[in-house]
Amino acid sequence: MRIFGKHIFPRQIVLFAFGMLFLGSTTYDVHRSIKNNQTPPSKEQIQAFEDYLNSVRRPS
């Protein structure tokens, strides 16, 4: 197959497509993480996290 006057193998097309898919998914994941971290945690979430930490910690 010729693209832009160069011979391109189907394997190269598939590799490029998977590379673009990987780049797109990681970009989306980073954007989603940044968006979710813009709002501060609520008092209930903080209290639940502190309760969890206290339940995990073992007295020395």
Protein Blocks (a to p, Z undefined) as FASTA:
>chain_A
ZZehiacdfklmmmmmmmmmmmmmmmmmmmmmmmmmmpccdfklmmmmmmmmmmmpccZZ
